[in-house]
Amino acid sequence: MNLMKKYSVTNFVIYQVSDVLFTISIKTIGMLFTWIMLNQLGLVVELGYFLFISWALQVLTLLAFGLYGDKFSTKFYLISFCILSLLIISSLYFIESKNYFYWGIFFIITSLFSILTQPIGNSIISRILHNTNTDLAFRARGLVSSLNVVSGPAISGILISYLAYGHILVIVFCSVVISFLGFLWVSMMPSEKKADTSKVSLKILKNNPTELRLGAISGVFNFVIVPLVSYFIPFLIIDTMKLGAFDLGVAEFFFGAGMFLGSSVLVKFFNQILGKGYASLTGTILVSLGIFGVSISQLNIHINISMLIAGIGVVIYNINTTSIRMTATPSSQRHSMESVFLSLCIIPIPLGMLFSTYSIQFLSVNSILLGMSLILLFCSILIIKTPNFMHLCKMSSESLDGYYEKLYPRSVG
C-alpha cells in the first residue's frame, strides 16, 4: 500500500513538472509575440484583436472539450498538444518577426493547447493519487499554477532581453520535449464509466446554483484580470513608461509571486483564521485593491506591489473554490464539470479584451482600471450570498466528497 502511495506521489510530481514546463513554453511564445507587436511594430490595437480572437476560440474550444473531451484518453490529448506545439515552434523558427500575422495564428493555436491543460490538470488529480490526500493535492496544484505565472514572465522576460528569437525558440522546443516525455511516463487510474457526456455536461452547471453563481463571479473577475495582465500591464510598461521586456517580466513575475505566496502560505493561514468562505471573500477584495493600486500607479515599483497583492487574492479564491468544486462533484463527472465551469467563467474574457481594445482609444488606462476595480469590489459581496457556499466551506474533505450528488441530484443524474 505504501509502495502504491509512493508511486502515486511520484506520478503526481512528474505530471506537475511537465505541466509547468509546457505552460511556461506556451507563455513564452505569447510574451514573445506581445513584445514583437508592441516594441518592434507598435501595433497596439492589432495586438488587442489577436488576444480577443485567441480568447474567443478558447471559450469555444473549452465548450467543445466539456461536451466531447471524454471521447479520448487524457494522455492522448496531452501528448497531442506537445507534438503539435513542437511542429509550430519549428515553423516559427523560420518565420521573420515582421510577418506578425503568422506569429499571431500560431500564438492563437498554442493558446488553445495551454487552456485545455487547465481542466485536465484539475480533474485528474484524484486519478493520479488514487483518491488520497486530495485536499493537499489541490493546494499543490494551486502552487503549480503560481509557478506557471511566476516562471513564465520572468524566464521569457530574461530570454527576450538577452537572446535572439531563434535561440529562445530552441529553448522552448527543448522544454516541450521534456514535457512530452513526462506526460508519456505518467500513469493514472481510468476514469469511471459515465453517461453520454454531451447530454450530461451542460446539466452539471444548469442545475447547480452554487457553481453557476461562482462561475459567473469568476467570469466578471476574468473580464478584468486577463486584460490587466495580458494587455494593460504590457501597454503601461512598454508603451507608457518606455521600459523593456525585463521590466514587463518583473511586473508579471510579481503577480505570480503573489500567487506563489498565497498558495504556499497565506491560503492555509486565511482558511484557519477566517474559514474557507470568508477567506475567499478576502481574496476577491485583495484583487480589487491590487487593480486599484495599478490604476493610480506612477512608477513601475508601484505596479509591481499592486500586482503582488492581486496575485495573492486570485490564488486564495481559486484554490478554495476549485477544491470545493472538484471534491463535491462526483468523480465520474469532474472532468466535464471543470471544462464546462472553465468555459462559463472565461466567456467574458474575449469581451473584456474587445472592450479594452476599444476603450483604450478613448479613455486612459488608469480610468478604465479604476472602474474595473470598483466592479470587482461590488461583485465580491456576491460570494457570501452564493447558495450553500458557506455551508460547503465548513465541511471536511471526507464529507464533501461527491456531495453535489446529494445536494443537487438533478445536476448529476
The 8 nearest C-alpha neighbors of each residue, nearest first, counted from 0:
[[1, 3, 2, 4, 5, 6, 7, 129],
 [2, 0, 4, 3, 5, 6, 7, 8],
 [1, 3, 5, 0, 4, 6, 7, 8],
 [2, 4, 6, 0, 1, 5, 7, 8],
 [3, 5, 1, 7, 6, 2, 0, 8],
 [6, 4, 2, 8, 7, 3, 1, 9],
 [5, 7, 3, 9, 4, 8, 2, 10],
 [8, 6, 128, 10, 4, 9, 5, 127],
 [7, 9, 11, 5, 10, 6, 12, 4],
 [10, 8, 6, 12, 11, 7, 13, 5],
 [11, 9, 7, 13, 8, 185, 12, 14],
 [10, 12, 8, 14, 9, 13, 127, 7],
 [11, 13, 15, 9, 14, 10, 16, 8],
 [14, 12, 16, 10, 15, 11, 181, 17],
 [13, 15, 17, 11, 12, 16, 18, 10],
 [14, 16, 18, 12, 17, 13, 19, 11],
 [17, 15, 19, 13, 18, 14, 12, 20],
 [18, 16, 178, 14, 20, 15, 181, 19],
 [17, 19, 15, 21, 16, 20, 22, 14],
 [20, 18, 16, 22, 17, 21, 147, 23],
 [21, 19, 17, 23, 18, 22, 174, 178],
 [20, 22, 24, 18, 175, 19, 23, 178],
 [23, 21, 25, 19, 24, 20, 18, 26],
 [24, 22, 151, 26, 20, 25, 21, 147],
 [25, 23, 27, 21, 171, 22, 26, 20],
 [24, 26, 28, 22, 27, 23, 109, 29],
 [27, 25, 29, 23, 28, 24, 151, 22],
 [26, 28, 155, 30, 24, 29, 25, 31],
 [27, 29, 31, 25, 26, 30, 32, 24],
 [30, 28, 26, 32, 27, 31, 106, 33],
 [29, 31, 33, 27, 32, 28, 34, 26],
 [30, 32, 34, 28, 29, 33, 27, 35],
 [31, 33, 29, 35, 30, 34, 28, 36],
 [34, 32, 30, 36, 31, 35, 37, 29],
 [33, 35, 31, 37, 32, 38, 36, 30],
 [34, 36, 39, 32, 33, 38, 37, 31],
 [35, 37, 40, 33, 42, 34, 41, 38],
 [38, 36, 41, 34, 42, 35, 40, 43],
 [37, 39, 34, 35, 41, 40, 36, 237],
 [40, 38, 35, 37, 41, 36, 34, 97],
 [39, 41, 36, 42, 37, 38, 35, 97],
 [42, 40, 37, 38, 36, 43, 39, 35],
 [41, 43, 36, 45, 40, 37, 44, 46],
 [44, 42, 46, 45, 41, 37, 47, 36],
 [43, 45, 47, 46, 42, 356, 48, 357],
 [46, 44, 48, 47, 42, 43, 49, 36],
 [47, 45, 49, 43, 44, 48, 42, 50],
 [46, 48, 44, 50, 356, 45, 49, 51],
 [47, 49, 51, 45, 50, 46, 52, 44],
 [50, 48, 46, 52, 51, 47, 53, 45],
 [51, 49, 53, 47, 48, 52, 54, 46],
 [50, 52, 349, 48, 352, 54, 49, 53],
 [53, 51, 55, 49, 50, 54, 56, 48],
 [52, 54, 107, 50, 56, 51, 55, 49],
 [55, 53, 57, 349, 51, 56, 52, 50],
 [54, 56, 52, 349, 58, 57, 53, 51],
 [57, 55, 59, 58, 54, 53, 60, 52],
 [56, 58, 54, 60, 55, 59, 111, 61],
 [57, 59, 61, 55, 56, 342, 60, 346],
 [60, 58, 56, 62, 57, 61, 63, 55],
 [61, 59, 57, 63, 62, 58, 56, 64],
 [62, 60, 64, 58, 342, 63, 59, 338],
 [61, 63, 65, 59, 64, 60, 342, 339],
 [64, 62, 60, 66, 61, 65, 67, 59],
 [65, 63, 68, 61, 67, 66, 62, 60],
 [64, 66, 338, 335, 62, 339, 63, 68],
 [67, 65, 197, 63, 64, 196, 200, 68],
 [66, 68, 64, 69, 70, 65, 63, 197],
 [69, 67, 64, 70, 65, 66, 71, 63],
 [68, 70, 71, 67, 72, 196, 334, 335],
 [69, 71, 68, 67, 72, 196, 66, 64],
 [72, 70, 69, 68, 73, 75, 76, 74],
 [73, 71, 75, 74, 69, 76, 70, 68],
 [72, 74, 76, 75, 77, 71, 119, 69],
 [73, 75, 77, 76, 72, 78, 182, 183],
 [76, 74, 72, 73, 78, 77, 79, 71],
 [77, 75, 79, 73, 74, 78, 80, 72],
 [78, 76, 74, 80, 79, 75, 81, 73],
 [77, 79, 81, 75, 80, 76, 179, 74],
 [78, 80, 76, 82, 81, 77, 75, 83],
 [81, 79, 77, 83, 78, 82, 112, 84],
 [80, 82, 84, 78, 79, 83, 179, 85],
 [81, 83, 79, 85, 84, 80, 78, 86],
 [84, 82, 86, 80, 85, 81, 79, 87],
 [85, 83, 87, 81, 86, 82, 80, 88],
 [84, 86, 88, 82, 83, 87, 89, 172],
 [85, 87, 83, 89, 84, 88, 90, 82],
 [88, 86, 84, 90, 89, 85, 91, 83],
 [89, 87, 91, 85, 90, 86, 84, 172],
 [88, 90, 86, 92, 87, 91, 85, 93],
 [91, 89, 87, 92, 88, 93, 86, 94],
 [92, 90, 94, 88, 93, 89, 87, 102],
 [91, 93, 89, 90, 94, 165, 88, 168],
 [92, 94, 91, 90, 95, 89, 165, 88],
 [95, 93, 91, 92, 96, 90, 98, 101],
 [96, 94, 97, 98, 93, 91, 92, 99],
 [95, 97, 98, 99, 94, 35, 102, 32],
 [98, 96, 99, 95, 40, 35, 39, 94],
 [99, 97, 96, 100, 95, 101, 102, 94],
 [98, 100, 102, 97, 101, 103, 96, 36],
 [99, 101, 103, 102, 98, 104, 97, 105],
 [102, 100, 104, 103, 99, 98, 105, 94],
 [101, 103, 99, 105, 100, 104, 106, 32],
 [102, 104, 106, 100, 101, 105, 99, 107],
 [103, 105, 101, 107, 106, 102, 100, 108],
 [104, 106, 108, 102, 107, 103, 109, 101],
 [107, 105, 103, 109, 104, 108, 102, 29],
 [106, 108, 53, 110, 104, 105, 109, 103],
 [109, 107, 105, 111, 110, 106, 104, 112],
 [108, 110, 112, 111, 106, 107, 105, 113],
 [109, 111, 113, 107, 112, 108, 106, 114],
 [112, 110, 109, 114, 108, 113, 57, 115],
 [113, 111, 109, 115, 110, 114, 80, 116],
 [112, 114, 110, 111, 116, 115, 22, 109],
 [115, 113, 111, 116, 112, 117, 110, 57],
 [116, 114, 117, 112, 113, 118, 111, 119],
 [115, 117, 119, 113, 114, 120, 118, 112],
 [118, 116, 120, 115, 119, 114, 121, 113],
 [119, 117, 121, 337, 338, 120, 116, 122],
 [118, 120, 116, 122, 117, 121, 123, 115],
 [119, 121, 117, 118, 122, 123, 116, 124],
 [122, 120, 118, 119, 123, 124, 117, 337],
 [121, 123, 334, 119, 333, 120, 124, 118],
 [124, 122, 126, 125, 121, 120, 119, 127],
 [125, 123, 127, 126, 122, 121, 128, 120],
 [124, 126, 130, 128, 129, 127, 123, 133],
 [127, 125, 188, 123, 129, 187, 124, 128],
 [126, 128, 187, 124, 125, 129, 7, 11],
 [127, 129, 7, 125, 130, 126, 131, 124],
 [128, 130, 126, 125, 131, 127, 188, 7],
 [131, 129, 125, 128, 133, 126, 132, 127],
 [132, 130, 133, 128, 129, 125, 4, 134],
 [133, 131, 135, 134, 136, 130, 128, 125],
 [132, 134, 136, 135, 131, 137, 125, 130],
 [135, 133, 137, 136, 132, 138, 396, 322],
 [136, 134, 138, 133, 132, 137, 139, 140],
 [135, 137, 133, 139, 134, 138, 140, 132],
 [138, 136, 140, 139, 134, 135, 322, 133],
 [139, 137, 141, 135, 140, 136, 142, 262],
 [138, 140, 136, 142, 137, 141, 143, 135],
 [139, 141, 137, 143, 142, 138, 136, 144],
 [142, 140, 138, 144, 139, 143, 262, 318],
 [141, 143, 139, 145, 262, 140, 144, 259],
 [142, 144, 140, 146, 145, 141, 147, 139],
 [145, 143, 141, 147, 142, 146, 140, 148],
 [146, 144, 259, 258, 142, 148, 143, 147],
 [147, 145, 149, 143, 148, 144, 150, 142],
 [146, 148, 144, 145, 150, 149, 19, 151],
 [147, 149, 255, 145, 146, 151, 150, 144],
 [150, 148, 255, 252, 146, 147, 256, 151],
 [149, 151, 153, 147, 146, 154, 148, 152],
 [150, 152, 23, 154, 153, 148, 26, 147],
 [153, 151, 248, 155, 154, 156, 251, 252],
 [154, 152, 248, 150, 156, 252, 151, 155],
 [153, 155, 157, 156, 151, 152, 150, 158],
 [154, 156, 158, 27, 152, 157, 153, 151],
 [157, 155, 248, 245, 244, 153, 159, 154],
 [156, 158, 160, 154, 155, 159, 245, 153],
 [157, 159, 155, 162, 160, 161, 156, 154],
 [158, 160, 156, 157, 162, 161, 155, 244],
 [161, 159, 157, 158, 244, 245, 156, 162],
 [160, 162, 158, 159, 157, 163, 156, 245],
 [163, 161, 158, 159, 166, 160, 167, 164],
 [162, 164, 166, 165, 167, 159, 161, 158],
 [165, 163, 167, 166, 168, 162, 159, 92],
 [164, 166, 168, 167, 163, 92, 169, 162],
 [165, 167, 169, 163, 168, 164, 162, 170],
 [168, 166, 164, 170, 165, 169, 171, 158],
 [167, 169, 171, 165, 170, 166, 172, 164],
 [168, 170, 172, 166, 167, 171, 173, 165],
 [171, 169, 167, 173, 172, 168, 174, 166],
 [170, 172, 168, 174, 24, 169, 173, 167],
 [171, 173, 169, 175, 170, 174, 168, 85],
 [174, 172, 176, 170, 175, 171, 169, 177],
 [173, 175, 171, 177, 176, 172, 20, 170],
 [174, 176, 178, 172, 177, 21, 173, 179],
 [175, 177, 179, 173, 178, 174, 172, 180],
 [178, 176, 180, 174, 179, 175, 181, 173],
 [179, 177, 17, 175, 181, 176, 180, 21],
 [178, 180, 176, 182, 177, 181, 81, 78],
 [179, 181, 183, 177, 178, 182, 184, 176],
 [182, 180, 178, 184, 183, 179, 17, 13],
 [183, 181, 179, 185, 184, 180, 178, 14],
 [182, 184, 180, 181, 185, 179, 78, 74],
 [183, 185, 181, 182, 180, 186, 10, 13],
 [186, 184, 10, 182, 183, 181, 14, 187],
 [185, 187, 184, 10, 127, 188, 183, 182],
 [188, 186, 127, 126, 189, 185, 128, 129],
 [187, 189, 126, 127, 190, 129, 186, 125],
 [190, 188, 187, 191, 126, 72, 192, 186],
 [191, 189, 188, 331, 192, 126, 330, 123],
 [190, 192, 331, 193, 189, 330, 332, 188],
 [193, 191, 190, 331, 194, 189, 195, 332],
 [194, 192, 331, 191, 195, 196, 332, 190],
 [193, 195, 196, 199, 192, 198, 197, 412],
 [194, 196, 197, 198, 199, 193, 200, 66],
 [197, 195, 199, 198, 200, 66, 194, 67],
 [196, 198, 66, 195, 199, 200, 67, 201],
 [199, 197, 196, 195, 200, 201, 202, 66],
 [198, 200, 196, 202, 197, 201, 203, 195],
 [201, 199, 203, 202, 196, 335, 197, 66],
 [200, 202, 203, 199, 204, 205, 339, 198],
 [201, 203, 205, 199, 200, 204, 410, 206],
 [204, 202, 410, 200, 201, 205, 206, 411],
 [205, 203, 207, 202, 206, 211, 201, 210],
 [204, 206, 202, 207, 203, 201, 211, 410],
 [205, 207, 410, 204, 202, 203, 409, 208],
 [206, 208, 204, 209, 205, 210, 410, 211],
 [209, 207, 211, 210, 212, 206, 386, 205],
 [210, 208, 386, 212, 211, 207, 385, 213],
 [209, 211, 213, 212, 208, 214, 207, 204],
 [210, 212, 208, 214, 209, 213, 204, 207],
 [213, 211, 215, 214, 210, 209, 208, 385],
 [212, 214, 210, 216, 215, 211, 217, 209],
 [213, 215, 344, 217, 211, 212, 216, 210],
 [214, 216, 218, 212, 213, 217, 344, 211],
 [217, 215, 213, 219, 218, 214, 212, 220],
 [218, 216, 220, 214, 344, 215, 219, 213],
 [217, 219, 344, 215, 221, 216, 220, 345],
 [220, 218, 222, 216, 221, 217, 215, 223],
 [221, 219, 217, 223, 222, 218, 224, 216],
 [220, 222, 224, 218, 223, 219, 225, 348],
 [223, 221, 351, 348, 219, 347, 220, 218],
 [222, 224, 221, 220, 226, 225, 227, 371],
 [223, 225, 227, 221, 226, 220, 222, 228],
 [224, 226, 227, 228, 221, 229, 223, 222],
 [227, 225, 230, 229, 228, 224, 352, 223],
 [228, 226, 231, 224, 225, 230, 232, 229],
 [229, 227, 225, 232, 226, 230, 224, 231],
 [228, 230, 226, 225, 227, 231, 233, 232],
 [231, 229, 226, 233, 227, 232, 228, 234],
 [232, 230, 227, 234, 233, 235, 226, 228],
 [231, 233, 235, 234, 228, 230, 227, 236],
 [234, 232, 236, 235, 230, 231, 237, 247],
 [233, 235, 231, 238, 232, 237, 236, 230],
 [236, 234, 239, 232, 233, 238, 237, 240],
 [237, 235, 240, 233, 242, 234, 247, 232],
 [236, 238, 241, 242, 234, 233, 235, 240],
 [237, 239, 234, 241, 235, 240, 236, 37],
 [240, 238, 235, 241, 237, 236, 234, 242],
 [239, 241, 236, 242, 237, 238, 235, 299],
 [242, 240, 237, 238, 239, 236, 243, 235],
 [243, 241, 237, 240, 236, 246, 244, 247],
 [244, 242, 245, 246, 237, 247, 241, 236],
 [243, 245, 247, 156, 246, 160, 248, 159],
 [244, 246, 156, 248, 247, 243, 157, 160],
 [247, 245, 249, 248, 243, 244, 242, 250],
 [248, 246, 244, 250, 249, 245, 236, 233],
 [247, 249, 152, 156, 153, 245, 251, 246],
 [248, 250, 252, 246, 247, 251, 153, 245],
 [251, 249, 303, 247, 252, 253, 248, 246],
 [250, 252, 254, 248, 253, 249, 152, 247],
 [253, 251, 149, 249, 255, 250, 254, 153],
 [254, 252, 256, 307, 255, 250, 251, 303],
 [255, 253, 306, 310, 307, 251, 257, 252],
 [254, 256, 149, 148, 258, 252, 257, 253],
 [257, 255, 253, 259, 258, 254, 149, 252],
 [256, 258, 310, 307, 311, 260, 254, 255],
 [257, 259, 310, 311, 145, 255, 261, 314],
 [260, 258, 145, 256, 262, 257, 261, 142],
 [261, 259, 257, 263, 258, 262, 264, 256],
 [260, 262, 265, 311, 258, 259, 266, 264],
 [261, 263, 142, 259, 266, 260, 141, 264],
 [262, 264, 260, 261, 259, 142, 265, 266],
 [265, 263, 261, 260, 262, 266, 267, 268],
 [264, 266, 261, 268, 267, 269, 262, 260],
 [267, 265, 315, 269, 261, 268, 262, 264],
 [266, 268, 270, 265, 269, 264, 271, 262],
 [269, 267, 265, 271, 266, 270, 272, 264],
 [270, 268, 272, 266, 278, 271, 273, 267],
 [271, 269, 274, 275, 267, 273, 268, 272],
 [270, 272, 268, 269, 274, 273, 267, 275],
 [271, 273, 269, 270, 274, 268, 278, 267],
 [274, 272, 270, 277, 269, 278, 271, 275],
 [273, 275, 270, 276, 271, 277, 278, 272],
 [276, 274, 270, 278, 392, 277, 279, 319],
 [277, 275, 279, 389, 278, 392, 274, 280],
 [276, 278, 280, 279, 273, 275, 274, 281],
 [277, 279, 281, 275, 280, 269, 276, 273],
 [280, 278, 316, 282, 277, 276, 281, 275],
 [279, 281, 277, 283, 282, 278, 379, 382],
 [282, 280, 278, 284, 279, 283, 277, 285],
 [312, 283, 281, 279, 285, 316, 280, 315],
 [282, 284, 286, 280, 285, 281, 312, 379],
 [283, 285, 287, 281, 286, 282, 376, 288],
 [286, 284, 312, 288, 282, 283, 287, 309],
 [287, 285, 309, 312, 289, 283, 284, 288],
 [286, 288, 372, 284, 290, 285, 289, 375],
 [289, 287, 291, 285, 286, 290, 292, 284],
 [288, 290, 305, 309, 292, 286, 308, 291],
 [289, 291, 293, 292, 287, 288, 372, 294],
 [292, 290, 288, 294, 289, 293, 372, 369],
 [293, 291, 289, 305, 290, 294, 295, 296],
 [292, 294, 296, 290, 302, 291, 295, 305],
 [293, 295, 365, 291, 368, 292, 369, 296],
 [294, 296, 292, 293, 365, 297, 291, 369],
 [297, 295, 293, 301, 298, 294, 302, 292],
 [296, 298, 295, 299, 301, 302, 293, 300],
 [299, 297, 301, 300, 296, 302, 240, 303],
 [298, 300, 302, 301, 303, 297, 236, 296],
 [301, 299, 303, 302, 298, 304, 250, 296],
 [302, 300, 304, 299, 303, 298, 296, 305],
 [303, 301, 299, 305, 293, 300, 304, 296],
 [302, 304, 300, 250, 306, 301, 305, 253],
 [305, 303, 307, 301, 306, 302, 300, 308],
 [306, 304, 289, 302, 292, 308, 307, 303],
 [305, 307, 254, 309, 303, 308, 304, 253],
 [306, 308, 257, 254, 253, 304, 310, 305],
 [309, 307, 289, 305, 311, 306, 310, 285],
 [308, 310, 286, 289, 306, 312, 311, 307],
 [311, 309, 257, 258, 254, 313, 307, 312],
 [312, 310, 257, 261, 258, 308, 309, 313],
 [282, 311, 313, 285, 286, 309, 315, 310],
 [314, 312, 310, 316, 311, 315, 317, 282],
 [313, 315, 317, 258, 316, 312, 311, 318],
 [316, 314, 266, 312, 282, 318, 317, 313],
 [315, 317, 279, 282, 314, 313, 319, 318],
 [318, 316, 314, 320, 319, 315, 321, 313],
 [319, 317, 321, 315, 320, 316, 314, 141],
 [320, 318, 322, 316, 317, 321, 275, 315],
 [319, 321, 323, 317, 322, 318, 324, 316],
 [322, 320, 324, 318, 323, 319, 317, 325],
 [321, 323, 319, 325, 320, 324, 318, 326],
 [322, 324, 320, 326, 321, 325, 327, 319],
 [325, 323, 321, 327, 322, 326, 328, 320],
 [324, 326, 322, 328, 323, 327, 321, 333],
 [327, 325, 400, 323, 328, 324, 322, 399],
 [326, 328, 401, 402, 400, 399, 403, 324],
 [327, 329, 401, 325, 403, 326, 333, 324],
 [330, 328, 401, 331, 332, 327, 333, 404],
 [331, 329, 333, 332, 328, 401, 191, 326],
 [330, 332, 191, 329, 333, 193, 190, 192],
 [333, 331, 335, 330, 334, 329, 336, 328],
 [334, 332, 336, 330, 122, 335, 328, 331],
 [333, 335, 122, 337, 332, 336, 338, 119],
 [336, 334, 65, 338, 332, 333, 337, 200],
 [337, 335, 333, 339, 338, 334, 340, 332],
 [336, 338, 340, 118, 334, 335, 339, 341],
 [337, 339, 65, 335, 341, 118, 340, 336],
 [338, 340, 342, 65, 336, 341, 337, 62],
 [341, 339, 337, 343, 342, 338, 336, 214],
 [340, 342, 338, 344, 343, 339, 337, 345],
 [341, 343, 339, 340, 61, 345, 58, 344],
 [344, 342, 340, 341, 346, 345, 214, 339],
 [343, 345, 218, 214, 341, 217, 342, 346],
 [346, 344, 348, 347, 342, 343, 218, 341],
 [345, 347, 343, 348, 344, 58, 342, 349],
 [348, 346, 350, 222, 345, 218, 349, 351],
 [347, 349, 222, 351, 345, 350, 346, 221],
 [350, 348, 51, 352, 54, 55, 351, 347],
 [351, 349, 347, 353, 348, 352, 354, 222],
 [352, 350, 222, 348, 354, 349, 353, 347],
 [351, 353, 349, 355, 51, 350, 354, 226],
 [352, 354, 350, 356, 355, 351, 51, 349],
 [355, 353, 351, 357, 352, 356, 358, 350],
 [354, 356, 352, 358, 353, 357, 359, 351],
 [355, 357, 353, 47, 354, 359, 358, 44],
 [358, 356, 354, 355, 359, 360, 353, 361],
 [359, 357, 355, 360, 361, 362, 356, 354],
 [358, 360, 362, 361, 357, 356, 355, 363],
 [359, 361, 358, 357, 362, 356, 363, 44],
 [360, 362, 358, 359, 363, 357, 364, 356],
 [363, 361, 359, 358, 360, 364, 366, 367],
 [362, 364, 365, 366, 359, 367, 361, 360],
 [363, 365, 367, 366, 368, 359, 362, 231],
 [364, 366, 294, 368, 363, 367, 369, 295],
 [367, 365, 369, 363, 364, 368, 370, 362],
 [366, 368, 364, 370, 369, 365, 371, 363],
 [369, 367, 371, 365, 294, 370, 366, 372],
 [370, 368, 372, 366, 371, 367, 294, 291],
 [369, 371, 373, 367, 368, 372, 366, 374],
 [370, 372, 368, 374, 373, 369, 223, 375],
 [373, 371, 287, 369, 375, 370, 374, 291],
 [372, 374, 376, 370, 375, 371, 377, 369],
 [375, 373, 371, 377, 372, 376, 378, 370],
 [376, 374, 378, 372, 377, 373, 287, 379],
 [375, 377, 373, 379, 374, 378, 287, 284],
 [376, 378, 374, 375, 379, 380, 373, 381],
 [379, 377, 375, 380, 381, 376, 374, 216],
 [378, 380, 376, 381, 377, 382, 283, 375],
 [379, 381, 378, 382, 377, 383, 384, 376],
 [380, 382, 384, 379, 378, 383, 385, 216],
 [383, 381, 385, 384, 380, 379, 280, 213],
 [382, 384, 385, 381, 380, 389, 276, 388],
 [385, 383, 381, 382, 386, 380, 388, 389],
 [384, 386, 382, 383, 388, 209, 212, 381],
 [387, 385, 209, 388, 384, 208, 212, 389],
 [388, 386, 390, 389, 391, 385, 209, 384],
 [389, 387, 391, 390, 386, 385, 392, 209],
 [388, 390, 392, 276, 391, 387, 383, 393],
 [389, 391, 387, 388, 392, 393, 394, 276],
 [392, 390, 388, 394, 393, 389, 387, 323],
 [391, 393, 389, 275, 390, 276, 394, 388],
 [392, 394, 391, 390, 389, 395, 275, 274],
 [395, 393, 391, 392, 399, 398, 396, 390],
 [394, 396, 398, 397, 399, 393, 392, 400],
 [395, 397, 399, 398, 400, 394, 134, 326],
 [396, 398, 395, 400, 399, 394, 326, 401],
 [399, 397, 395, 396, 400, 394, 402, 401],
 [398, 400, 396, 402, 327, 397, 394, 395],
 [399, 401, 327, 326, 402, 397, 398, 396],
 [400, 402, 329, 327, 328, 403, 404, 399],
 [403, 401, 327, 399, 404, 405, 400, 406],
 [404, 402, 406, 407, 405, 327, 328, 401],
 [403, 405, 408, 402, 407, 406, 411, 401],
 [406, 404, 403, 402, 408, 407, 401, 411],
 [405, 407, 403, 404, 408, 402, 207, 409],
 [406, 408, 403, 409, 410, 404, 405, 207],
 [409, 407, 404, 410, 411, 405, 412, 406],
 [410, 408, 412, 407, 411, 206, 202, 404],
 [409, 411, 203, 206, 408, 202, 407, 412],
 [412, 410, 408, 409, 404, 203, 407, 199],
 [411, 409, 408, 410, 404, 199, 203, 202]]
